Amino acid sequence: MITILLIILILMLVGSLPTWPHSAKWGYGPSGGLGTVLVILLILYLMHVI
């Protein structure tokens, strides 16, 4: 389960980088969403839910 979550998080990180021309104007939206997901997963991990 942890391995699958790590792979998904890495793919989300690569997808949120504004390196493509069409994503240059996205701002902090994708990385902010990814940070929120990371915080939620960290809390769940510390509570021993996952």
N, CA, C, O and CB atoms as a CASP TS submission, in Angstrom:
PFRMAT TS
TARGET T0000
AUTHOR 0000-0000-0000
METHOD Language model
MODEL 1
PARENT N/A
ATOM      1  N   MET     1       0.834  -1.194   0.000  1.00  0.00           N
ATOM      2  CA  MET     1       0.000   0.000   0.000  1.00  0.00           C
ATOM      3  C   MET     1       0.879   1.258   0.000  1.00  0.00           C
ATOM      4  O   MET     1       0.615   2.210  -0.734  1.00  0.00           O
ATOM      5  CB  MET     1      -0.949  -0.002   1.222  1.00  0.00           C
ATOM      6  N   ILE     2       1.906   1.246   0.819  1.00  0.00           N
ATOM      7  CA  ILE     2       2.797   2.410   0.889  1.00  0.00           C
ATOM      8  C   ILE     2       3.518   2.613  -0.442  1.00  0.00           C
ATOM      9  O   ILE     2       3.718   3.750  -0.870  1.00  0.00           O
ATOM     10  CB  ILE     2       3.824   2.241   2.032  1.00  0.00           C
ATOM     11  N   THR     3       3.909   1.527  -1.095  1.00  0.00           N
ATOM     12  CA  THR     3       4.610   1.635  -2.374  1.00  0.00           C
ATOM     13  C   THR     3       3.715   2.257  -3.435  1.00  0.00           C
ATOM     14  O   THR     3       4.167   3.091  -4.220  1.00  0.00           O
ATOM     15  CB  THR     3       5.094   0.259  -2.837  1.00  0.00           C
ATOM     16  N   ILE     4       2.471   1.863  -3.461  1.00  0.00           N
ATOM     17  CA  ILE     4       1.531   2.433  -4.427  1.00  0.00           C
ATOM     18  C   ILE     4       1.332   3.919  -4.161  1.00  0.00           C
ATOM     19  O   ILE     4       1.298   4.715  -5.099  1.00  0.00           O
ATOM     20  CB  ILE     4       0.179   1.697  -4.373  1.00  0.00           C
ATOM     21  N   LEU     5       1.201   4.300  -2.902  1.00  0.00           N
ATOM     22  CA  LEU     5       1.048   5.716  -2.556  1.00  0.00           C
ATOM     23  C   LEU     5       2.286   6.522  -2.943  1.00  0.00           C
ATOM     24  O   LEU     5       2.165   7.650  -3.422  1.00  0.00           O
ATOM     25  CB  LEU     5       0.773   5.870  -1.057  1.00  0.00           C
ATOM     26  N   LEU     6       3.464   5.958  -2.740  1.00  0.00           N
ATOM     27  CA  LEU     6       4.692   6.653  -3.132  1.00  0.00           C
ATOM     28  C   LEU     6       4.758   6.860  -4.638  1.00  0.00           C
ATOM     29  O   LEU     6       5.143   7.936  -5.096  1.00  0.00           O
ATOM     30  CB  LEU     6       5.917   5.874  -2.662  1.00  0.00           C
ATOM     31  N   ILE     7       4.391   5.852  -5.412  1.00  0.00           N
ATOM     32  CA  ILE     7       4.408   5.983  -6.868  1.00  0.00           C
ATOM     33  C   ILE     7       3.419   7.048  -7.321  1.00  0.00           C
ATOM     34  O   ILE     7       3.730   7.857  -8.195  1.00  0.00           O
ATOM     35  CB  ILE     7       4.082   4.637  -7.537  1.00  0.00           C
ATOM     36  N   ILE     8       2.226   7.052  -6.727  1.00  0.00           N
ATOM     37  CA  ILE     8       1.220   8.053  -7.084  1.00  0.00           C
ATOM     38  C   ILE     8       1.703   9.453  -6.721  1.00  0.00           C
ATOM     39  O   ILE     8       1.518  10.385  -7.504  1.00  0.00           O
ATOM     40  CB  ILE     8      -0.116   7.754  -6.379  1.00  0.00           C
ATOM     41  N   LEU     9       2.318   9.621  -5.554  1.00  0.00           N
ATOM     42  CA  LEU     9       2.818  10.938  -5.140  1.00  0.00           C
ATOM     43  C   LEU     9       3.938  11.426  -6.052  1.00  0.00           C
ATOM     44  O   LEU     9       4.001  12.613  -6.374  1.00  0.00           O
ATOM     45  CB  LEU     9       3.313  10.886  -3.695  1.00  0.00           C
ATOM     46  N   ILE    10       4.816  10.529  -6.467  1.00  0.00           N
ATOM     47  CA  ILE    10       5.893  10.921  -7.380  1.00  0.00           C
ATOM     48  C   ILE    10       5.316  11.355  -8.726  1.00  0.00           C
ATOM     49  O   ILE    10       5.768  12.347  -9.298  1.00  0.00           O
ATOM     50  CB  ILE    10       6.893   9.758  -7.575  1.00  0.00           C
ATOM     51  N   LEU    11       4.336  10.634  -9.231  1.00  0.00           N
ATOM     52  CA  LEU    11       3.691  11.025 -10.487  1.00  0.00           C
ATOM     53  C   LEU    11       2.971  12.358 -10.362  1.00  0.00           C
ATOM     54  O   LEU    11       2.988  13.164 -11.292  1.00  0.00           O
ATOM     55  CB  LEU    11       2.711   9.953 -10.930  1.00  0.00           C
ATOM     56  N   MET    12       2.334  12.595  -9.213  1.00  0.00           N
ATOM     57  CA  MET    12       1.679  13.886  -8.992  1.00  0.00           C
ATOM     58  C   MET    12       2.699  15.018  -8.917  1.00  0.00           C
ATOM     59  O   MET    12       2.445  16.119  -9.405  1.00  0.00           O
ATOM     60  CB  MET    12       0.844  13.847  -7.708  1.00  0.00           C
ATOM     61  N   LEU    13       3.842  14.751  -8.312  1.00  0.00           N
ATOM     62  CA  LEU    13       4.890  15.772  -8.214  1.00  0.00           C
ATOM     63  C   LEU    13       5.411  16.138  -9.594  1.00  0.00           C
ATOM     64  O   LEU    13       5.578  17.318  -9.903  1.00  0.00           O
ATOM     65  CB  LEU    13       6.046  15.281  -7.326  1.00  0.00           C
ATOM     66  N   VAL    14       5.666  15.147 -10.415  1.00  0.00           N
ATOM     67  CA  VAL    14       6.149  15.415 -11.776  1.00  0.00           C
ATOM     68  C   VAL    14       5.082  16.159 -12.574  1.00  0.00           C
ATOM     69  O   VAL    14       5.402  17.064 -13.345  1.00  0.00           O
ATOM     70  CB  VAL    14       6.535  14.093 -12.494  1.00  0.00           C
ATOM     71  N   GLY    15       3.823  15.784 -12.394  1.00  0.00           N
ATOM     72  CA  GLY    15       2.743  16.449 -13.118  1.00  0.00           C
ATOM     73  C   GLY    15       2.477  17.870 -12.672  1.00  0.00           C
ATOM     74  O   GLY    15       1.921  18.662 -13.433  1.00  0.00           O
ATOM     75  N   SER    16       2.860  18.207 -11.459  1.00  0.00           N
ATOM     76  CA  SER    16       2.576  19.560 -10.968  1.00  0.00           C
ATOM     77  C   SER    16       3.687  20.551 -11.266  1.00  0.00           C
ATOM     78  O   SER    16       3.514  21.748 -11.035  1.00  0.00           O
ATOM     79  CB  SER    16       2.333  19.523  -9.489  1.00  0.00           C
ATOM     80  N   LEU    17       4.808  20.093 -11.766  1.00  0.00           N
ATOM     81  CA  LEU    17       5.887  21.013 -12.107  1.00  0.00           C
ATOM     82  C   LEU    17       5.516  21.833 -13.341  1.00  0.00           C
ATOM     83  O   LEU    17       5.127  21.258 -14.357  1.00  0.00           O
ATOM     84  CB  LEU    17       7.200  20.243 -12.348  1.00  0.00           C
ATOM     85  N   PRO    18       5.627  23.155 -13.278  1.00  0.00           N
ATOM     86  CA  PRO    18       5.223  23.998 -14.419  1.00  0.00           C
ATOM     87  C   PRO    18       6.319  24.094 -15.481  1.00  0.00           C
ATOM     88  O   PRO    18       6.817  25.187 -15.756  1.00  0.00           O
ATOM     89  CB  PRO    18       4.859  25.403 -13.932  1.00  0.00           C
ATOM     90  N   THR    19       6.696  22.975 -16.074  1.00  0.00           N
ATOM     91  CA  THR    19       7.759  22.994 -17.078  1.00  0.00           C
ATOM     92  C   THR    19       7.219  23.019 -18.494  1.00  0.00           C
ATOM     93  O   THR    19       7.970  23.292 -19.430  1.00  0.00           O
ATOM     94  CB  THR    19       8.656  21.799 -16.905  1.00  0.00           C
ATOM     95  N   TRP    20       5.931  22.740 -18.678  1.00  0.00           N
ATOM     96  CA  TRP    20       5.359  22.749 -20.011  1.00  0.00           C
ATOM     97  C   TRP    20       4.719  24.099 -20.274  1.00  0.00           C
ATOM     98  O   TRP    20       4.238  24.748 -19.344  1.00  0.00           O
ATOM     99  CB  TRP    20       4.333  21.614 -20.179  1.00  0.00           C
ATOM    100  N   PRO    21       4.706  24.537 -21.541  1.00  0.00           N
ATOM    101  CA  PRO    21       4.174  25.879 -21.848  1.00  0.00           C
ATOM    102  C   PRO    21       2.717  26.071 -21.439  1.00  0.00           C
ATOM    103  O   PRO    21       2.343  27.162 -21.008  1.00  0.00           O
ATOM    104  CB  PRO    21       4.304  26.150 -23.322  1.00  0.00           C
ATOM    105  N   HIS    22       1.897  25.045 -21.562  1.00  0.00           N
ATOM    106  CA  HIS    22       0.480  25.225 -21.236  1.00  0.00           C
ATOM    107  C   HIS    22       0.239  25.322 -19.724  1.00  0.00           C
ATOM    108  O   HIS    22      -0.831  25.760 -19.302  1.00  0.00           O
ATOM    109  CB  HIS    22      -0.335  24.072 -21.814  1.00  0.00           C
ATOM    110  N   SER    23       1.212  24.922 -18.910  1.00  0.00           N
ATOM    111  CA  SER    23       1.018  24.971 -17.463  1.00  0.00           C
ATOM    112  C   SER    23       1.787  26.113 -16.803  1.00  0.00           C
ATOM    113  O   SER    23       1.883  26.166 -15.577  1.00  0.00           O
ATOM    114  CB  SER    23       1.435  23.659 -16.848  1.00  0.00           C
ATOM    115  N   ALA    24       2.326  27.008 -17.590  1.00  0.00           N
ATOM    116  CA  ALA    24       3.123  28.098 -17.019  1.00  0.00           C
ATOM    117  C   ALA    24       2.274  29.079 -16.213  1.00  0.00           C
ATOM    118  O   ALA    24       2.791  29.738 -15.311  1.00  0.00           O
ATOM    119  CB  ALA    24       3.850  28.845 -18.126  1.00  0.00           C
ATOM    120  N   LYS    25       0.991  29.186 -16.517  1.00  0.00           N
ATOM    121  CA  LYS    25       0.127  30.163 -15.852  1.00  0.00           C
ATOM    122  C   LYS    25      -0.706  29.544 -14.727  1.00  0.00           C
ATOM    123  O   LYS    25      -1.594  30.208 -14.192  1.00  0.00           O
ATOM    124  CB  LYS    25      -0.794  30.808 -16.867  1.00  0.00           C
ATOM    125  N   TRP    26      -0.447  28.316 -14.366  1.00  0.00           N
ATOM    126  CA  TRP    26      -1.237  27.653 -13.329  1.00  0.00           C
ATOM    127  C   TRP    26      -0.952  28.206 -11.938  1.00  0.00           C
ATOM    128  O   TRP    26      -1.818  28.139 -11.066  1.00  0.00           O
ATOM    129  CB  TRP    26      -0.968  26.163 -13.346  1.00  0.00           C
ATOM    130  N   GLY    27       0.217  28.740 -11.716  1.00  0.00           N
ATOM    131  CA  GLY    27       0.570  29.287 -10.411  1.00  0.00           C
ATOM    132  C   GLY    27       0.846  28.190  -9.390  1.00  0.00           C
ATOM    133  O   GLY    27       1.434  27.158  -9.716  1.00  0.00           O
ATOM    134  N   TYR    28       0.417  28.420  -8.156  1.00  0.00           N
ATOM    135  CA  TYR    28       0.689  27.483  -7.074  1.00  0.00           C
ATOM    136  C   TYR    28      -0.420  26.447  -6.875  1.00  0.00           C
ATOM    137  O   TYR    28      -0.359  25.664  -5.927  1.00  0.00           O
ATOM    138  CB  TYR    28       0.898  28.241  -5.797  1.00  0.00           C
ATOM    139  N   GLY    29      -1.406  26.426  -7.725  1.00  0.00           N
ATOM    140  CA  GLY    29      -2.532  25.515  -7.566  1.00  0.00           C
ATOM    141  C   GLY    29      -2.153  24.044  -7.488  1.00  0.00           C
ATOM    142  O   GLY    29      -2.490  23.387  -6.503  1.00  0.00           O
ATOM    143  N   PRO    30      -1.467  23.504  -8.485  1.00  0.00           N
ATOM    144  CA  PRO    30      -1.130  22.077  -8.433  1.00  0.00           C
ATOM    145  C   PRO    30      -0.217  21.700  -7.273  1.00  0.00           C
ATOM    146  O   PRO    30      -0.425  20.669  -6.633  1.00  0.00           O
ATOM    147  CB  PRO    30      -0.480  21.670  -9.716  1.00  0.00           C
ATOM    148  N   SER    31       0.785  22.516  -6.999  1.00  0.00           N
ATOM    149  CA  SER    31       1.694  22.172  -5.905  1.00  0.00           C
ATOM    150  C   SER    31       1.020  22.361  -4.553  1.00  0.00           C
ATOM    151  O   SER    31       1.344  21.652  -3.600  1.00  0.00           O
ATOM    152  CB  SER    31       2.966  23.020  -5.979  1.00  0.00           C
ATOM    153  N   GLY    32       0.089  23.303  -4.455  1.00  0.00           N
ATOM    154  CA  GLY    32      -0.669  23.468  -3.214  1.00  0.00           C
ATOM    155  C   GLY    32      -1.585  22.280  -2.959  1.00  0.00           C
ATOM    156  O   GLY    32      -1.728  21.828  -1.823  1.00  0.00           O
ATOM    157  N   GLY    33      -2.195  21.785  -4.011  1.00  0.00           N
ATOM    158  CA  GLY    33      -3.029  20.592  -3.883  1.00  0.00           C
ATOM    159  C   GLY    33      -2.213  19.380  -3.506  1.00  0.00           C
ATOM    160  O   GLY    33      -2.648  18.557  -2.700  1.00  0.00           O
ATOM    161  N   LEU    34      -1.039  19.263  -4.081  1.00  0.00           N
ATOM    162  CA  LEU    34      -0.149  18.156  -3.747  1.00  0.00           C
ATOM    163  C   LEU    34       0.317  18.256  -2.296  1.00  0.00           C
ATOM    164  O   LEU    34       0.431  17.237  -1.613  1.00  0.00           O
ATOM    165  CB  LEU    34       1.061  18.135  -4.694  1.00  0.00           C
ATOM    166  N   GLY    35       0.584  19.461  -1.822  1.00  0.00           N
ATOM    167  CA  GLY    35       0.963  19.643  -0.423  1.00  0.00           C
ATOM    168  C   GLY    35      -0.149  19.247   0.527  1.00  0.00           C
ATOM    169  O   GLY    35       0.103  18.668   1.584  1.00  0.00           O
ATOM    170  N   THR    36      -1.380  19.560   0.150  1.00  0.00           N
ATOM    171  CA  THR    36      -2.530  19.171   0.970  1.00  0.00           C
ATOM    172  C   THR    36      -2.650  17.655   1.049  1.00  0.00           C
ATOM    173  O   THR    36      -2.895  17.104   2.122  1.00  0.00           O
ATOM    174  CB  THR    36      -3.824  19.775   0.403  1.00  0.00           C
ATOM    175  N   VAL    37      -2.478  16.980  -0.083  1.00  0.00           N
ATOM    176  CA  VAL    37      -2.521  15.515  -0.110  1.00  0.00           C
ATOM    177  C   VAL    37      -1.409  14.934   0.752  1.00  0.00           C
ATOM    178  O   VAL    37      -1.630  13.962   1.475  1.00  0.00           O
ATOM    179  CB  VAL    37      -2.401  14.994  -1.555  1.00  0.00           C
ATOM    180  N   LEU    38      -0.222  15.517   0.683  1.00  0.00           N
ATOM    181  CA  LEU    38       0.896  15.028   1.492  1.00  0.00           C
ATOM    182  C   LEU    38       0.636  15.196   2.982  1.00  0.00           C
ATOM    183  O   LEU    38       0.970  14.310   3.768  1.00  0.00           O
ATOM    184  CB  LEU    38       2.174  15.753   1.110  1.00  0.00           C
ATOM    185  N   VAL    39       0.051  16.308   3.380  1.00  0.00           N
ATOM    186  CA  VAL    39      -0.254  16.532   4.793  1.00  0.00           C
ATOM    187  C   VAL    39      -1.295  15.526   5.277  1.00  0.00           C
ATOM    188  O   VAL    39      -1.165  14.974   6.370  1.00  0.00           O
ATOM    189  CB  VAL    39      -0.757  17.974   5.019  1.00  0.00           C
ATOM    190  N   ILE    40      -2.321  15.289   4.474  1.00  0.00           N
ATOM    191  CA  ILE    40      -3.351  14.320   4.855  1.00  0.00           C
ATOM    192  C   ILE    40      -2.750  12.926   4.991  1.00  0.00           C
ATOM    193  O   ILE    40      -3.043  12.216   5.953  1.00  0.00           O
ATOM    194  CB  ILE    40      -4.493  14.308   3.822  1.00  0.00           C
ATOM    195  N   LEU    41      -1.911  12.528   4.034  1.00  0.00           N
ATOM    196  CA  LEU    41      -1.284  11.210   4.106  1.00  0.00           C
ATOM    197  C   LEU    41      -0.343  11.097   5.299  1.00  0.00           C
ATOM    198  O   LEU    41      -0.255  10.039   5.922  1.00  0.00           O
ATOM    199  CB  LEU    41      -0.526  10.918   2.820  1.00  0.00           C
ATOM    200  N   LEU    42       0.357  12.172   5.617  1.00  0.00           N
ATOM    201  CA  LEU    42       1.251  12.159   6.776  1.00  0.00           C
ATOM    202  C   LEU    42       0.463  11.988   8.069  1.00  0.00           C
ATOM    203  O   LEU    42       0.870  11.231   8.950  1.00  0.00           O
ATOM    204  CB  LEU    42       2.079  13.451   6.830  1.00  0.00           C
ATOM    205  N   ILE    43      -0.657  12.685   8.184  1.00  0.00           N
ATOM    206  CA  ILE    43      -1.496  12.551   9.381  1.00  0.00           C
ATOM    207  C   ILE    43      -2.048  11.132   9.491  1.00  0.00           C
ATOM    208  O   ILE    43      -2.051  10.551  10.576  1.00  0.00           O
ATOM    209  CB  ILE    43      -2.654  13.573   9.352  1.00  0.00           C
ATOM    210  N   LEU    44      -2.516  10.569   8.369  1.00  0.00           N
ATOM    211  CA  LEU    44      -3.023   9.203   8.382  1.00  0.00           C
ATOM    212  C   LEU    44      -1.929   8.200   8.741  1.00  0.00           C
ATOM    213  O   LEU    44      -2.175   7.224   9.450  1.00  0.00           O
ATOM    214  CB  LEU    44      -3.625   8.855   7.028  1.00  0.00           C
ATOM    215  N   TYR    45      -0.718   8.452   8.245  1.00  0.00           N
ATOM    216  CA  TYR    45       0.399   7.549   8.553  1.00  0.00           C
ATOM    217  C   TYR    45       0.770   7.615  10.028  1.00  0.00           C
ATOM    218  O   TYR    45       1.039   6.588  10.652  1.00  0.00           O
ATOM    219  CB  TYR    45       1.622   7.894   7.692  1.00  0.00           C
ATOM    220  N   LEU    46       0.784   8.824  10.586  1.00  0.00           N
ATOM    221  CA  LEU    46       1.121   8.976  11.997  1.00  0.00           C
ATOM    222  C   LEU    46       0.043   8.399  12.911  1.00  0.00           C
ATOM    223  O   LEU    46       0.338   8.012  14.042  1.00  0.00           O
ATOM    224  CB  LEU    46       1.340  10.439  12.321  1.00  0.00           C
ATOM    225  N   MET    47      -1.194   8.338  12.438  1.00  0.00           N
ATOM    226  CA  MET    47      -2.285   7.749  13.208  1.00  0.00           C
ATOM    227  C   MET    47      -2.370   6.236  12.984  1.00  0.00           C
ATOM    228  O   MET    47      -3.249   5.572  13.535  1.00  0.00           O
ATOM    229  CB  MET    47      -3.613   8.414  12.834  1.00  0.00           C
ATOM    230  N   HIS    48      -1.457   5.695  12.176  1.00  0.00           N
ATOM    231  CA  HIS    48      -1.383   4.267  11.867  1.00  0.00           C
ATOM    232  C   HIS    48      -2.643   3.771  11.168  1.00  0.00           C
ATOM    233  O   HIS    48      -3.079   2.642  11.390  1.00  0.00           O
ATOM    234  CB  HIS    48      -1.153   3.467  13.138  1.00  0.00           C
ATOM    235  N   VAL    49      -3.223   4.615  10.328  1.00  0.00           N
ATOM    236  CA  VAL    49      -4.381   4.205   9.545  1.00  0.00           C
ATOM    237  C   VAL    49      -3.940   3.512   8.263  1.00  0.00           C
ATOM    238  O   VAL    49      -4.577   2.559   7.815  1.00  0.00           O
ATOM    239  CB  VAL    49      -5.268   5.413   9.219  1.00  0.00           C
ATOM    240  N   ILE    50      -2.841   3.996   7.672  1.00  0.00           N
ATOM    241  CA  ILE    50      -2.314   3.354   6.466  1.00  0.00           C
ATOM    242  C   ILE    50      -0.963   2.746   6.745  1.00  0.00           C
ATOM    243  O   ILE    50      -0.354   2.159   5.851  1.00  0.00           O
ATOM    244  CB  ILE    50      -2.212   4.354   5.312  1.00  0.00           C
TER
END
